[in-house]
């Protein structure tokens, strides 16, 4: 399949969206929206670069589609929350989708796309691998989180005993003789405060997702040595931190890491056996 045109159009998009577009232009667009001259200048440059790199100087469909779609997408992006990463991803995916559809139309590759879709739908190996990657992300993370919940609660309670500042956060909740008898709202305050103190919000969740995807990939590819390097790197980073409740945190992180690594590796082995 001829993909030179597609690659050139993607290269033009990356060049103009990330290299030729200064931060001041983005700020001006976010403040003035449709009245921003920098918006139209950026779209014009994007269109010219895409047209030149395409090499199809008699095909006016390319500049027309690139100009209209890029202007519309960037205008809508300027009206959205500029700090949301999800909007940035949607913006880039929309640009790439337009480029892909434009390439398919020019090269008339719709038959090939239909054949590829039919091939994937009829391929059990594809769905086994896709299902494995899907499972090791959020579903497996939720399972591991449920399995280790009691240890997180134990760490939170121990943290409350040793930190007088946490008692002030829950001062409007009646005191009891035993901290284990506090209400669920107290535990939620403890967890929230501890998360703010210990690290970035949801960082552990995304670290876990990335490491499970890597492990699954390494197992499917038969690169078992890489798993050892990954586990060593994470252990060095995790256990070099100085924290309160060091023993509890170390044991909790070790249990979570081993469960995450082991479950991902076993799923990888099962997938490898199934597809071979």
C-alpha positions in Angstrom: 0.0 0.0 0.0 1.3 3.4 -1.0 1.7 5.5 2.2 4.2 8.1 1.1 1.5 10.8 0.8 0.1 9.9 4.2 3.5 10.1 5.9 4.3 13.5 4.2 0.9 14.9 5.4 1.5 13.7 8.9 5.0 15.1 8.9 3.6 18.5 7.7 1.1 18.4 10.6 3.7 17.7 13.2 6.0 20.3 11.8 3.5 23.1 11.7 1.6 22.2 15.0 4.6 21.7 17.2 7.6 23.4 15.6 6.3 26.4 13.6 3.7 27.4 16.1 5.1 29.6 19.0 3.5 29.4 22.4 2.5 33.1 22.0 0.3 32.1 19.0 -1.5 29.4 21.1 -2.0 31.9 23.9 -3.4 34.5 21.5 -5.8 32.0 20.0 -7.0 30.9 23.4 -7.7 34.5 24.5 -9.2 35.9 21.3 -10.7 32.7 19.8 -12.1 33.4 16.3 -10.7 37.0 16.3 -7.1 35.8 16.7 -5.0 36.7 13.7 -2.4 34.1 14.9 -5.1 31.4 14.4 -5.5 32.2 10.7 -1.8 32.6 10.2 -1.1 29.2 11.8 -3.8 27.6 9.6 -2.4 29.3 6.5 1.1 28.1 7.2 -0.2 24.6 7.9 -2.0 24.5 4.6 0.9 25.8 2.6 3.4 23.3 4.2 1.0 20.4 3.6 0.4 21.4 0.0 4.1 21.7 -0.7 5.1 18.5 0.9 2.2 16.6 -0.7 3.8 17.0 -4.1 0.4 17.0 -5.7 0.3 20.5 -7.0 -2.7 20.0 -9.3 -4.9 18.6 -6.5 -6.7 21.5 -4.9 -8.6 19.1 -2.5 -5.6 18.9 -0.2 -5.2 22.6 0.6 -9.0 23.2 0.8 -9.6 20.3 3.2 -6.5 21.0 5.3 -7.4 24.7 5.7 -11.1 24.2 6.5 -10.7 21.3 8.9 -7.6 22.8 10.7 -9.4 26.1 11.1 -12.6 24.5 12.5 -10.7 22.1 14.8 -8.4 24.7 16.2 -11.2 27.2 16.7 -13.2 24.6 18.7 -10.1 23.8 20.7 -9.6 27.5 21.6 -13.2 27.5 23.1 -12.5 24.5 25.3 -10.6 24.2 28.6 -7.0 24.8 27.5 -5.6 22.9 30.5 -7.3 19.6 29.9 -5.0 17.0 28.4 -8.0 15.1 27.1 -8.9 18.1 24.8 -5.4 18.2 23.5 -5.6 14.5 22.6 -9.0 14.9 20.9 -7.6 17.8 19.0 -4.7 15.9 17.6 -6.7 12.8 16.9 -9.2 14.9 14.9 -6.4 16.4 12.8 -4.9 12.9 12.1 -8.3 11.5 11.3 -8.8 14.2 8.7 -5.4 13.5 7.2 -6.1 9.8 7.1 -9.5 10.2 5.4 -8.1 12.7 2.9 -5.3 10.2 2.0 -7.8 7.3 1.7 -10.0 9.4 -0.7 -7.1 10.6 -2.8 -5.4 7.2 -3.1 -8.8 5.4 -3.3 -7.9 2.8 -0.7 -11.4 2.2 0.7 -11.3 -1.4 -0.6 -8.0 -2.1 1.2 -9.5 -0.7 4.4 -12.5 -2.9 4.1 -10.3 -5.9 3.5 -8.2 -5.1 6.5 -11.3 -4.7 8.8 -12.6 -8.0 7.6 -9.3 -9.6 8.2 -9.1 -8.3 11.8 -12.7 -9.3 12.5 -12.0 -12.8 11.4 -8.7 -13.1 13.3 -8.9 -14.7 16.8 -5.3 -13.8 17.5 -6.0 -10.1 17.1 -8.9 -10.2 19.6 -6.9 -12.3 22.0 -4.0 -9.8 22.0 -6.3 -6.8 22.1 -8.3 -8.3 24.9 -5.1 -9.0 26.9 -3.9 -5.4 26.6 -7.4 -4.1 27.5 -7.5 -6.3 30.6 -4.1 -5.4 32.0 -5.0 -1.7 32.0 -8.0 -0.6 34.0 -9.7 -4.0 34.8 -6.6 -5.6 36.3 -5.7 -2.3 38.1 -9.2 -2.3 39.7 -8.8 -6.0 40.8 -5.4 -5.3 42.3 -6.7 -2.2 44.0 -9.6 -4.1 45.6 -7.2 -6.9 46.7 -4.8 -4.4 48.4 -7.4 -2.1 49.8 -7.1 -3.4 53.4 -3.3 -2.6 53.4 -3.9 0.9 52.1 -6.4 1.5 54.9 -3.9 0.1 57.4 -1.2 2.6 56.2 -3.8 5.4 56.4 -4.7 4.6 59.9 -1.1 4.3 61.0 -0.4 7.6 59.3 -3.2 9.2 61.3 -1.8 7.9 64.6 1.6 9.4 64.0 0.6 12.7 62.4 -1.2 15.3 64.6 -2.1 17.4 61.5 -4.4 14.8 60.3 -6.4 14.9 63.5 -7.1 18.6 62.8 -8.5 17.7 59.4 -11.1 15.5 61.0 -11.8 17.6 64.1 -15.5 17.9 63.4 -15.9 14.1 63.6 -16.5 12.6 67.0 -13.5 10.9 68.7 -13.6 7.3 69.6 -11.4 5.2 71.8 -10.0 3.2 68.9 -9.1 4.8 65.6 -10.3 1.7 63.7 -13.8 2.6 64.8 -13.8 6.0 63.0 -16.4 6.5 60.3 -15.8 6.1 56.6 -15.6 9.8 56.2 -12.6 10.0 58.5 -10.8 7.4 56.4 -11.5 9.3 53.3 -10.0 12.4 54.8 -6.9 10.4 55.8 -6.6 8.9 52.3 -7.0 12.3 50.6 -4.4 14.0 52.8 -2.0 11.2 52.4 -2.3 11.2 48.6 -1.5 14.9 48.6 1.6 14.4 50.8 2.9 11.3 49.1 2.8 12.2 45.5 1.0 13.2 42.3 -2.7 12.5 42.0 -3.4 9.2 40.3 0.4 8.8 39.5 0.4 5.2 41.0 -2.5 4.3 38.8 -0.8 5.4 35.6 2.5 3.9 36.6 0.8 0.6 37.1 -1.0 0.7 33.8 2.3 1.5 31.9 4.3 -1.2 33.7 1.6 -3.8 33.0 1.5 -2.9 29.3 5.3 -3.1 29.1 5.4 -6.4 30.9 2.7 -7.9 28.7 4.6 -6.6 25.6 7.9 -8.1 26.8 6.4 -11.5 27.5 4.6 -11.7 24.2 7.9 -10.7 22.4 9.9 -13.1 24.6 12.0 -10.4 26.0 12.1 -11.7 29.6 15.3 -10.0 30.6 13.7 -6.6 30.1 11.2 -7.4 32.8 14.0 -7.7 35.3 15.4 -4.3 34.3 12.0 -2.8 34.7 11.4 -4.3 38.1 14.9 -3.2 39.3 14.4 0.4 38.1 11.0 0.7 39.8 12.4 -0.8 43.1 15.3 1.7 43.1 13.0 4.6 42.6 10.4 3.5 45.1 12.5 2.3 47.9 14.9 5.3 47.8 12.1 7.6 49.0 12.2 8.7 52.6 8.8 8.4 54.1 7.0 7.8 57.4 5.8 4.3 58.0 8.7 3.0 55.9 8.2 -0.6 56.6 4.4 -0.5 55.9 4.9 1.4 52.7 7.7 -0.8 51.5 5.7 -4.0 52.1 2.6 -2.5 50.5 4.6 -1.3 47.4 6.4 -4.7 47.2 3.1 -6.6 47.3 1.4 -4.4 44.8 4.4 -4.5 42.4 4.7 -8.3 42.6 1.0 -8.9 42.1 1.0 -6.5 39.1 4.1 -8.0 37.6 3.1 -11.6 38.2 -0.5 -11.2 36.9 0.7 -9.3 33.8 3.4 -11.9 33.1 0.9 -14.8 33.4 -1.5 -13.2 31.1 1.3 -12.6 28.6 2.3 -16.3 28.8 -1.3 -17.4 28.2 -1.6 -15.0 25.2 1.7 -16.2 23.8 0.6 -19.8 24.1 -2.8 -19.0 22.5 -1.4 -17.2 19.5 1.4 -19.7 18.9 
